[in-house]
């Protein structure tokens, strides 16, 4: 027989797979992996940990508020309604 190069063999295998299955690999949407220095990796891990802990605290506060039936309303002291109890009197 004749010798088949690696590239030709890969094309033959690919054609065979195309004949027996309709499954395809999804397209690569992200850039390929890159190497990071230890410092960059640690900084990213710390940042992710802080974001995770903040999200956990927020969810815990929401669950506690729901359990205790606490309603958080917006406080706007600039409104006239909040100042109605005060009366301005002139002492003269």
Residue frames relative to the residue before (quaternion, step in Angstrom):
aa qw qx qy qz dx dy dz
X 1.0000 0.0000 0.0000 0.0000 0.00 0.00 0.00
X 0.5512 -0.6000 0.4778 0.3285 3.42 -1.39 0.17
X 0.5059 -0.6437 0.4908 0.2981 3.51 -1.18 0.67
X 0.1929 -0.7670 0.6029 0.1055 3.61 -0.98 0.87
X 0.4141 -0.7087 0.5126 0.2521 3.53 -0.85 0.98
X 0.6665 -0.5104 0.3653 0.4023 3.56 -1.26 0.38
X 0.6400 0.5281 -0.3198 0.4575 3.57 1.03 -0.79
X 0.6584 0.4937 -0.3086 0.4770 3.58 0.94 -0.86
X 0.6406 0.5310 -0.3193 0.4536 3.56 0.99 -0.84
X 0.6403 0.5229 -0.3151 0.4660 3.57 1.02 -0.84
X 0.6527 0.5092 -0.3084 0.4686 3.60 0.99 -0.84
X 0.6386 0.5176 -0.3209 0.4704 3.59 1.02 -0.80
X 0.6600 0.5008 -0.3037 0.4706 3.58 0.94 -0.90
X 0.6471 0.5198 -0.3151 0.4602 3.57 1.00 -0.83
X 0.6476 0.5043 -0.3163 0.4757 3.58 0.97 -0.84
X 0.6301 0.5284 -0.3332 0.4612 3.58 1.00 -0.78
X 0.6551 0.4990 -0.3095 0.4754 3.60 0.96 -0.84
X 0.6364 0.5229 -0.3277 0.4629 3.58 1.02 -0.76
X 0.6562 0.5146 -0.3103 0.4564 3.59 1.10 -0.67
X 0.7771 0.3766 -0.1990 0.4633 3.60 0.96 -0.77
X 0.8062 0.1585 -0.0997 0.5612 3.65 1.14 -0.28
X 0.3668 -0.7151 0.5506 0.2255 3.54 -1.21 0.57
X 0.4559 0.6981 -0.4443 0.3277 3.57 1.30 -0.05
X 0.0513 -0.7841 0.6184 0.0040 3.53 -1.01 0.88
X 0.5035 -0.6144 0.5053 0.3371 3.55 -1.18 0.52
X 0.4856 -0.6514 0.4806 0.3300 3.60 -0.96 0.73
X 0.5599 -0.6037 0.4328 0.3670 3.57 -1.11 0.58
X 0.4912 -0.6546 0.4939 0.2938 3.53 -1.15 0.66
X 0.1660 -0.8230 0.5395 0.0636 3.59 -0.45 1.21
X 0.7309 0.3915 -0.2217 0.5131 3.55 1.15 -0.52
X 0.5836 -0.5621 0.4369 0.3905 3.52 -1.22 0.40
X 0.5998 -0.5772 0.3981 0.3855 3.59 -1.09 0.53
X 0.6613 -0.5145 0.3685 0.4027 3.55 -1.24 0.44
X 0.1165 -0.7848 0.6043 0.0732 3.54 -1.14 0.63
X 0.5205 -0.6367 0.4725 0.3168 3.53 -1.18 0.54
X 0.1554 -0.7729 0.6103 0.0774 3.54 -1.07 0.84
X 0.4953 -0.6086 0.5120 0.3495 3.51 -1.20 0.47
X 0.6663 -0.4938 0.3714 0.4175 3.56 -1.25 0.36
X 0.6471 0.5305 -0.3220 0.4430 3.60 0.95 -0.87
X 0.6608 0.4961 -0.3075 0.4719 3.59 0.93 -0.88
X 0.6472 0.5280 -0.3102 0.4540 3.56 0.98 -0.87
X 0.6624 0.4939 -0.3024 0.4753 3.59 0.92 -0.89
X 0.6429 0.5239 -0.3247 0.4548 3.59 0.95 -0.85
X 0.6567 0.4991 -0.3063 0.4752 3.59 0.96 -0.84
X 0.6560 0.5126 -0.3140 0.4564 3.59 0.95 -0.84
X 0.6456 0.5077 -0.3191 0.4730 3.59 0.98 -0.82
X 0.6454 0.5220 -0.3104 0.4632 3.57 0.97 -0.88
X 0.6696 0.4879 -0.2969 0.4748 3.59 0.93 -0.88
X 0.6365 0.5272 -0.3277 0.4578 3.59 1.00 -0.78
X 0.6587 0.5027 -0.3091 0.4668 3.60 0.95 -0.86
X 0.6495 0.5031 -0.3163 0.4743 3.59 0.97 -0.82
X 0.6444 0.5222 -0.3123 0.4632 3.58 1.01 -0.83
X 0.6756 0.4886 -0.2937 0.4675 3.59 0.91 -0.91
X 0.6277 0.5228 -0.3346 0.4697 3.60 1.04 -0.72
X 0.6555 0.4998 -0.3073 0.4755 3.57 0.98 -0.85
X 0.6403 0.5177 -0.3241 0.4658 3.61 0.99 -0.81
X 0.6504 0.5108 -0.3154 0.4654 3.60 0.96 -0.84
X 0.6469 0.5179 -0.3141 0.4634 3.58 0.98 -0.84
X 0.6712 0.4851 -0.2980 0.4747 3.59 0.92 -0.88
X 0.6341 0.5220 -0.3313 0.4644 3.59 1.00 -0.77
X 0.6477 0.5104 -0.3158 0.4693 3.60 0.98 -0.82
X 0.6421 0.5179 -0.3220 0.4645 3.59 0.99 -0.80
X 0.6653 0.4999 -0.3026 0.4647 3.58 0.91 -0.92
X 0.6526 0.5073 -0.3131 0.4675 3.59 0.97 -0.84
X 0.6496 0.5096 -0.3153 0.4678 3.58 0.96 -0.86
X 0.6467 0.5035 -0.3207 0.4749 3.60 0.99 -0.77
X 0.6668 0.5088 -0.3029 0.4526 3.58 0.94 -0.88
X 0.7396 0.3915 -0.2189 0.5019 3.59 1.00 -0.84
X 0.3905 -0.7507 0.4443 0.2941 3.57 1.36 -0.02
X 0.3159 0.7401 -0.5174 0.2912 3.56 0.95 0.94
X 0.1758 -0.7707 0.6049 0.0961 3.55 -0.91 0.93
X 0.2349 -0.7643 0.5869 0.1274 3.55 -0.79 1.01
X 0.0817 -0.7980 0.5970 0.0077 3.55 -0.62 1.20
X 0.5315 -0.6255 0.4702 0.3242 3.50 -1.22 0.50
X 0.2179 -0.7797 0.5785 0.0992 3.58 -0.83 0.99
X 0.0281 0.7967 -0.6002 0.0656 3.55 -0.67 1.14
X 0.1882 -0.8355 0.5060 0.1028 3.62 0.04 1.23
X 0.5767 0.6131 -0.3825 0.3811 3.62 1.16 -0.31
X 0.5497 0.6364 -0.4002 0.3642 3.58 1.17 -0.38
X 0.5784 -0.5995 0.4368 0.3395 3.56 -1.18 0.62
X 0.6052 0.5929 -0.3614 0.3894 3.60 1.00 -0.75
X 0.6771 0.4914 -0.3042 0.4554 3.58 1.00 -0.73
X 0.7038 0.4511 -0.2593 0.4836 3.60 1.21 -0.39
X 0.4212 0.7437 -0.4494 0.2599 3.63 1.22 0.03
X 0.6293 0.5611 -0.3504 0.4079 3.61 1.03 -0.59
X 0.6493 0.5045 -0.3162 0.4732 3.60 1.17 -0.37
X 0.1190 -0.7771 0.6143 0.0677 3.49 -0.98 0.85
X 0.2806 -0.7448 0.5803 0.1722 3.54 -0.90 0.86
X 0.0216 -0.8032 0.5948 -0.0249 3.56 -0.65 1.16
X 0.3189 -0.7157 0.5907 0.1925 3.48 -1.06 0.80
X 0.3938 -0.7630 0.4712 0.2019 3.56 -0.65 1.13
X 0.5577 0.6107 -0.3947 0.4003 3.62 1.20 -0.29
